[in-house]
Amino acid sequence: MISFAYTILYVKNVEKAIDFYEKVFDLKRKFIAPESSYGELSTGATTLSFASHELANTGLKDGFTASDPAQKPFAMEIGFTTDNVEGLVKKAVAAGAILIEEPKTKPWGQVVAYVRDPEGFLVEICTPVVN
């Protein structure tokens, strides 16, 4: 059996990243390493994890491209659903996120907005897709 277990974001400061996601998205801290090089948030079946740049470099011999708010976002995003997209976007921006796209209703009825977290990762905030 295969299951999607976690997504890891490589960040400058694991504690600050975890604090942001706890504060904005009401996630609960699951685990943080004593030296704060790695941490996890409970999000349901899949864990949202954070690894420090230093820790990430120990496992990737050729390094990686760090997320940078001054550059375009990577070709990926993490997403959160809510019934109140506008309110959650405001909460994220107040906590340090950068607004990329205001909430818009898609042709299929879903309301979608985009922010970048303080590390520069693209975050979609949207209503659930209704089939």
Number of C-alpha atoms within 10 A of each C-alpha: 2 4 7 8 9 16 13 15 21 25 25 17 17 24 17 13 21 21 16 19 18 15 13 18 16 13 18 15 17 13 13 18 11 8 8 15 20 24 23 22 21 17 16 8 10 13 17 22 23 27 24 20 20 14 15 19 14 10 9 9 8 7 12 11 8 15 19 15 16 8 8 11 15 13 7 9 13 13 13 14 16 14 12 12 22 18 10 19 25 14 15 24 16 11 16 15 24 21 18 13 13 14 18 15 12 9 7 9 12 14 22 21 21 23 23 22 20 20 21 20 25 25 23 21 25 24 18 14 10 7 4
